[in-house]
């Protein structure tokens, strides 16, 4: 079994911005928590928001762990993940152009990466699929 750790690094100011996009304001989050005091996510988000208002430069590491029976990730897929992270393509066809690869091979690789949890696919305009890498570092333990 292979353990893959996806690590996203950000600071408190970025986390607060994410909270603002999600809840609107800290007051709105407080109201939501008062309506549902058993909701652990609301409680954790509220306490994090309050803390990071006073510590906006503090670094945060979020991790997600994926377990795989075997690694079937190849060098092209690693290259594609780097291009997605750095170039932010708006579609898989744009990614294929950036990588200078055939669209059908890139689509297969993207499907594999998505199925393995290493990238996310977001719906774009005109049925396009936007590949997204939401982390900064990968650690693999074998």
N, C-alpha and C positions, 0 to 999 in steps of 0.2 A: 504494500500500500504506500502511495506517495502522498505526502502532506504538502499542499501548496498554500502559502500564506500571502494574501493580497494586502498591501499596506498603503493607506492613504494618510498623508501628512497635511495638516492645516493648522492655522492659529485660531485663537479665540474669536478674533474679529470676523474671520470667514465663517465660523460656526454660527455666530450671531446673525450674519447676513442670510445664511441658510434658514435659520429660525424665522427671520422676518419674511422670507419668501413663503414659508410654510404656514405661519400663523398670522402674519400681518404686524402684530405688535406684541410686546410682552404682556400688555393689559389683556389682549384677546386670549393669549395663552392662559393667563391667570383665570379668566372667566370660564374657559373650557375646562380647566382643572377643577374649579369650584362646582361645575355641573357634573363632573365625573371624577370624584376624588379617589376612586379605586384604580384609575388608569395610571399604571406605572410609567408608561412612555411619557405622558403629559407631565408627570411629576419630575422625571429625570430631565426632560427638556427644560422645564422651568428652573430647576436648580442649576443646570448647566448655564442657562442664559444669565441668571443672576450672578453666578460666579465669574463668567467670562466677560461680563460688563466691566468688572474691575481688573481683569487680567487679559486684555485683548491680544497681547503679544505671546502669551503662553502657547507652546506647541502641543498639538494633540495628535496621537496616532490612532487611527481606526484600523482594525484588522478584520479580515474575513478569511476563514479557513475552509479550504476545499480538499476533500480526500478523493483520490483517484486510484483505481486499481492498477493502472499502468499509464505511463506518459506517452501520449501519441502526438505531442507537440513538436513540430519540426522548425527548422531555421526560418523558413518563409513565414510561418505563423508568428514567430518572435519578431521578425522584421515588420510584419503587418501591425502587430500590437504597438510597436514603437512609432510607426507612421500615424496610427490612429491617435495616439497620445500627443504627438508633437504637431501634426498637421491638421487635425480636427476635420477630416473629410465630411462632406454633407451627404454622402451616399457611398454605397459599395462600389459603384462604377467610378466615382471620383477617386476612391482609394486605389482601384486597379490602375487608373491612369497615373497617379502619383508613384505607385510602385513599379510602373512599366511592366505590368503582368496582364495576362489574359483574364477577362472578367469571370469566366466560368471557374477557373482555378481559384481565384480570390473568393468567389462565392462559397465554394466548398470549404476553404480554409476558415472563412468567417463563421460558417455554420458550425464547424468543429469547435472553434474557440467559444462560441456562444453556448453550445451544448455542454462544454466543460466548465462554464462559469467564469471564463477569463475575460470576456467582454460582454457588454450588453448591446442589444439592438433596440433602437428607438424608431418609431414610425416617423417618416419625414413627409415632405410634400410630394404629391403625385405618386403615391405608393412606393416612394424610395425608403430604403432602410439605412439608418444612420448608425454606424458602429461607434461604440463609446468605450473608452478605458477610463474607469473611475478611480484609479489608484496610482501610486507613485513608484511602488517597488514590489517585486515578487521574491519570496523566499521559498525554496523548494527543499524539503527534507526527504531523503530516501532511506 
